[in-house]
Amino acid sequence: MAAALNGVRVIDFGQYMAGPMAAMLLADHGADVIRIDPPGGPRWNTPANATWNRGKRSIVLDLKQAADVETARQLVAGADVLIENFRPGVMDRLGLGHAALMKDNARLIYCSLPGFASDDPRAQVRAWEGVLGAATTAYRPSPEAGTGRPVYTAIAFSSAYGAFLTSVSVAMALNARARSGLGQRIEVPLFDATFTAMGARGMKVHRFPEVHPPFNWSRQVQCKDGRWVMYVANNLRHPAFLKATGADAWIKAVLSPQELGQRFSALFSQRTAMEWEAFCAEIGTECVTCNTSAEWLEHPQAIATGMIQEFTDPELGTFRGPGINSRLSETPGSIRSPRPKLDAHRSDILAELAARPAAVAAAELPSAESLRAALQGVKVLDLCIILAGPACGRTLAEFGAEVIKIDDPRRNPLRFHHDVNRGKRSLLLDLKSEEGRQILWRLIDGADVILQNYRKDAAARLGISYEAVRARRPGIVYASLNTFGQMGPYAGRPGHEQIGQAVSGMQMRYGGERPVTAPFPANDYGTGLMGCYAVALALLEKQRTGRGQHVDTALAYTATMLQSGLLQGHAGKQWNEPRGQDAVGSGPLHRAYEASDGWLFLGARAVDLHNCSALADLASTSGTALEEALQARLRERSVADWVAVLTSVGIGAHAVLGDMERLMEDPLVVGRGLSITREHDVVGPVTTTGPAIRLSRTPLVPGHPATKPGSDAASVLAEIGMGAELDRLVRERIVVVDGVEAGV
C-alpha cells in the first residue's frame, strides 16, 4: 500500500534537531526527502542523526558558492515542501528566501523553524535548546528540591514540539493545496512551539484558583525491591485499589496527609515494582515501574508496538531506536532506509533535475477553491477526555474544522475544559443509554472524523469500534489515542501523562535516583499533535481516494519521540546525558549560571568566547576549569547586563525564567497571541495558551472560549432533526444541559 505522502518531495535544509526531525516525520509517511548538508556534514555530530535522517536521500551543497545555491534553487523549484530552521534572514541572504522561491513555485509549502520568530525582538539570538528552555520555564525545579536552582533537562521540548507542529502544519497545508492549488508559507518558531507543550500549566481561571487536594494519591513510591513505581489514582482515589489493599480504612479514619503518606509508602514496600504493576493491571488502575531510558529500549511493550525497533546504520551499526509514531491502517508509514552516507545520492538527484518539468508560477495556476482554513468544511466528533485526545480536537478546530465535543454527564467536573475545548461545541450525552447511542450514530452519519481515547476494546463495548463505524461510514477517519497503543501486553491498561513519562524513562531522567515528573505535560499535548498529524494524512488520502481509515498514536509513542535525541542503543553507548535535579546543563558552554541577581543560560561554541571582550581571556580554558571561571565571572554582573553583552556578540543567552504565570503575562507573549485572556460567560476571565503556528494563506484561529458544558445541545440536536426532542431528552437525563462544571 502506498504511504500517505507518496509522491511528495521535501527539501530538507534543517540542522541540529527541529528541522531534521520534522522532515523525518514526513519521510516516515512516504515523502521523498532530499537532505542538503554543508561540506563536512551535519552541524551537530550526534548518534541521533541516525534516527532523524533515516529514510532520506543526501546531497552536499556549499551554500556559500553561487553554483550550489543555483542547484538548491532548482531542487526547490520542483519540490512540494521546503524545511529550514536557520535564524530569520539567513535564507534570504543565501538567495533562498520564501518570497523569491514561492514566486517561481506557487505550489511550494515553505516552512521555517527559527528559534525566535522573525518579528520577535530576539530573532537574531542564537537559540540553542538550552536558551529556549530558559526562556520558557522548562527548568523549574520540583517542589521537593527546595534549592531554587534551575534544573536542566536533556529532553529538547522546544525542538521536538517545533518538529511536531511542523509535521502537522505541512500535512494541513497539503490538504489545503489539494483544494486550492496553492502552497503557502509556514513559520513555527521554537519558542512559540513550547507554549503548546505547556498547555494547561499556563491556564488560569482568574476567579477560581486551582485547588490542590491535601493528599495526592497519585505519586511515585518505592517498592520492596528498591525500584520505584508511578501510581495514578483514577478520580483521586480508586475504590478497587482501596478495597483490595485495605486502604479504605484510612479514609474512614480521616488521617492527616502526613500519616496517609507514611502508610502509603509502607504499603508499597510490601511488594516488588513488577508485583504492583501486575496487581494494579488486574484491578484496572494505573501503575508502572519507573524505568530508565535504557530499560525502555528493551521493554516488551516498546518492542511489541514497534515504537522501539532495531536498525542498521552506516556509522552506528546495529542499534535500537524510535519507530513510527503516527499509525495509519490503510496507508501505513515505514522506515524505508537507514541514514544515508553523506552525498550518497548526488548523481541521482542531479540527473533528476534535468528531467523534471518546470515549476508552476502563481499566474499560471487555474482558479481553484478559495479557503479561509485548511480544514474548512470538515466535521469532527470528539469523544475524548482529559488532555491528549481533546487537544487533538482543539488543534483540528484551530485549523478550521467544525468540532462537536461529546462528554459523559457523569464526569463532573470536566477537567481542563477551558484549555482543550475552546473552538468546539459541547454536548453532554449519556452513551450508556440506548437512545444516547442512537443520537451518537445520527451524528456519526454527518461526520468526517471521530476521535476517541478509550482503552483498547472499550469502544467496542459501546458498539462504536472502528469496524462498526466503518461498516456504516466507509469514508470515516477514526482516530484512537491512548497510553500504550493498540497492541502489546500493556495495550488494555489505563494511563495518563505521568504513566507515559514513568514507563519510558522520562521521570528517572529528570529526577535522577528518585523519579520526578517532568515540567510540562508534553506527552499529552504531543500525542494530541501526532494524532492530528495522522488525521491530516488520512484526510489527504481521503481527498485522493475517498476511503477512510483507522489512525492511532499513544503517550508512550510520544514519550519515545520526545527522547529521540537520546534513545539510540548501540555498541559503546554511554548513558551519560545530564540527569537529576542537580543538573544545570550539558557542559561549560551550555548551562545555567548564577549572575549577581538571578540565573541566566549560556549557549556558546568555544570559538565564540574569542569574540566577547568580557570573556576572551577564558577562551583557552576548558572543562571544569572553564566552568568554574565562567561562574566566578558571571556573578560579577546582573542577568540583564550579561544577556545584553553576550547576545551582542552572537552568543546565545537568556534569563532563566521560573514563573510561568509571569511568563503568560509578559507583553511580548500576549502580543504574539501565545497567551490569550478572554471573558467567559460563566466563570469570567480565563487565560490559556494560544496557537503557535503561522500559515500565510489559511491562518490558525484560537476559536471561541470553551462554552458552558452542554450548552450547545439545542443547535447540535437541531442539525440532526431532533431539536424538538430536547426537553424530553433533558427530562430523561439522556442529554444534560446544566450541572456539569468546567474544572480547572
PyMOL commands that set and color helices and strands:
alter all, ss='L'
color gray80, all
select helices_A, chain A and resi 18-27+49-52+66-77+90-93+98-104+129-135+157-180+190-202+239-245+248-252+257-268+273-283+293-296+300-305+346-355+362-364+388-398+417-420+434-444+458-461+466-472+497-504+506-511+522-545+555-562+606-611+616-618+623-634+639-648+660-665+667-671+713-719+723-731
alter helices_A, ss='H'
color red, helices_A
select strands_A, chain A and resi 9-12+32-37+56-60+81-84+109-112+184-187+204-205+219-222+228-232+286-289+308-313+317-322+327-328+379-382+402-407+424-429+449-452+477-482+549-554+569-570+585-587+590-594+599-603+652-655+675-680+684-689+694-695+735-736
alter strands_A, ss='S'
color yellow, strands_A
deselect
rebuild
show_as cartoon
